[in-house]
Amino acid sequence: MFHDVRPNAERPDAKGRSGHQARAITADRGNGSHLTLAALCGVCALLLLIALPRLAHGGDMAARQGWAVHPSAKDFPTLVQDVIAATKEEGLIVVTQAGPTKAAAARGITIPGNRVIGVFNNDFAVRILAHSTPAMIEAPVRLYVTENTDGSATLSYKTATHVFAPYFDDGGAELADIAAELDRYLAAVAQKSVTTRP
């Protein structure tokens, strides 16, 4: 009786599987472990990416050249309201308001309070235009309310003198005087905004 003998034939294991089949099963189990580890790492990375936007904070506002920075003991919503009220009291108009906080919340992302409030009035606009048409691109002047890490808020803004300085060659001393006057208005708004009222 003849037997089918092949030079590289493999003997079956205890369960009747060939060596090739046994290695394939072992390899599958090994790959399964690697896949499980890869999946776990992927989940961790995803959770980290989700968490980072919630934890992100660029830091509290600090003094910088050309800026006026006014920390307050007020929380963010209160300071925003008081800036708007003080702006009107000082004879300026709130022209624009913009901020990413509410839109981020609608996307499920929590970020510190952040609001840019554009303020100006028609008198300043007409007077500036009399000396420099390009300078009006800087209107309205922007007040910036930001929430601090401790829950308080800060009012900051680029001074009008700093903002309009590039146009002083066009507008001359008259434009510089208008910018200085506008700075006095902004300083009054800031003082009223950060002061706790009775």
C-alpha positions in Angstrom: 0.0 0.0 0.0 1.3 3.3 -1.0 1.3 6.4 1.2 1.0 10.0 -0.1 4.3 11.3 1.2 5.4 14.9 0.5 8.8 16.2 1.5 7.4 19.3 3.3 4.2 17.7 4.7 3.2 18.9 8.1 1.9 16.7 10.8 -1.5 17.6 12.3 -1.6 18.9 15.9 -3.6 17.3 18.7 -6.9 18.8 17.3 -6.3 17.4 13.8 -5.1 20.8 12.4 -2.2 21.1 10.2 0.8 23.2 11.3 -0.2 25.8 8.8 -3.7 26.1 10.1 -2.5 26.2 13.7 -0.1 29.1 12.9 -2.8 31.0 11.1 -5.1 30.7 14.2 -2.3 31.8 16.4 -1.5 34.7 14.1 -5.2 35.7 14.1 -5.2 35.8 17.9 -2.1 37.9 17.9 -3.6 40.3 15.4 -6.7 40.5 17.5 -4.7 41.6 20.5 -2.9 44.2 18.4 -6.3 45.4 17.0 -7.7 45.7 20.5 -4.8 47.7 21.7 -5.0 50.0 18.5 -8.7 50.5 19.1 -8.1 51.4 22.7 -5.4 53.9 21.7 -7.8 55.4 19.1 -10.5 55.8 21.7 -8.1 57.5 24.1 -6.9 59.9 21.4 -10.4 60.8 20.5 -11.3 61.5 24.1 -8.2 63.7 24.4 -9.2 65.6 21.3 -12.7 66.1 22.6 -11.4 67.3 26.0 -8.7 69.7 24.7 -11.1 72.3 23.4 -12.9 72.4 26.7 -9.6 72.9 28.6 -8.0 75.3 26.2 -7.3 78.8 27.6 -4.9 81.2 26.0 -4.2 82.9 29.3 -5.4 86.1 31.0 -4.9 89.4 29.3 -1.6 91.2 30.2 -0.2 94.6 29.6 1.2 95.2 26.1 2.4 98.1 24.1 -0.4 100.3 22.7 -3.1 98.6 24.8 -5.0 99.7 27.9 -5.8 96.7 30.1 -8.2 97.0 33.0 -8.7 93.9 35.2 -11.9 93.8 37.3 -13.4 91.8 40.1 -16.6 91.3 38.1 -17.6 88.2 36.3 -17.8 88.1 32.5 -21.5 88.7 31.9 -21.6 91.6 34.4 -18.6 93.3 32.9 -20.1 93.0 29.4 -23.3 94.7 30.6 -21.4 97.4 32.4 -19.2 98.2 29.4 -22.3 98.6 27.2 -24.0 100.8 29.9 -20.8 103.0 30.4 -20.4 103.4 26.6 -23.8 104.9 26.3 -23.3 107.1 29.4 -20.2 108.5 27.9 -21.9 109.5 24.6 -20.6 106.7 22.4 -22.6 104.1 20.6 -22.3 100.4 20.6 -21.9 99.7 16.9 -21.0 96.0 16.9 -20.8 93.0 19.2 -19.1 89.7 18.4 -17.7 86.8 20.3 -17.2 83.0 19.9 -18.5 81.9 23.3 -22.1 81.2 22.5 -21.4 79.7 19.0 -18.8 77.4 20.6 -21.3 76.3 23.3 -23.8 75.5 20.6 -21.2 73.1 19.2 -20.7 71.5 22.6 -17.4 73.3 23.3 -16.9 75.3 26.5 -14.5 78.3 26.2 -13.9 81.3 28.5 -16.2 84.3 27.9 -15.0 86.5 25.0 -16.7 89.5 23.5 -15.5 92.3 21.2 -17.6 95.5 21.4 -17.2 98.1 18.7 -17.9 101.7 19.9 -17.9 105.0 18.1 -20.2 107.9 17.2 -21.0 110.0 14.2 -19.2 113.1 15.5 -15.9 111.3 15.7 -16.5 109.7 12.3 -17.2 113.1 10.5 -14.2 114.7 12.2 -11.8 111.9 11.3 -13.0 111.8 7.7 -12.2 115.5 7.4 -8.5 114.7 7.9 -8.0 111.1 6.6 -10.3 108.9 4.6 -8.2 105.7 5.1 -8.3 106.2 8.9 -12.0 105.3 9.0 -11.2 101.7 8.3 -10.3 101.5 12.0 -13.8 102.5 13.1 -15.4 101.4 15.3 -12.8 101.3 18.1 -13.0 97.9 19.7 -13.3 97.1 23.4 -12.4 93.5 24.4 -14.0 91.8 27.4 -12.3 88.5 28.4 -13.0 86.0 31.1 -10.0 85.2 33.4 -9.0 81.8 34.8 -10.3 82.7 38.2 -13.8 83.6 36.9 -13.2 87.4 36.9 -13.1 89.4 33.7 -10.9 92.0 32.1 -11.6 95.0 29.8 -8.9 95.7 27.3 -8.5 97.8 24.2 -6.0 99.2 21.8 -5.8 102.9 22.4 -7.2 105.2 19.8 -3.8 106.9 19.6 -2.2 103.6 18.8 -4.9 102.5 16.3 -4.9 105.8 14.3 -1.1 106.4 14.5 -0.4 105.0 11.0 -2.7 107.7 9.6 -1.1 110.7 11.4 1.0 111.5 8.3 -2.2 111.9 6.3 -4.3 113.6 9.0 -1.6 115.6 10.8 -1.8 117.0 14.3 -5.6 117.4 14.0 -6.1 113.7 13.7 -3.7 113.0 16.5 -5.8 115.4 18.7 -9.0 113.6 17.8 -7.4 110.2 18.7 -6.3 111.6 22.1 -9.8 112.9 22.7 -11.3 109.5 21.9 -8.8 108.0 24.3 -10.2 110.1 27.1 -13.7 108.8 26.3 -12.4 105.2 26.3 -10.6 105.7 29.6 -13.9 107.0 31.1 -15.8 104.0 29.8 -13.2 101.7 31.2 -13.2 103.4 34.6 -17.0 103.2 34.9 -17.0 99.6 33.6 -14.6 98.0 36.1 -15.7 100.0 39.1 -18.3 98.3 41.3 -21.4 100.5 41.5 -23.6 100.8 44.5 
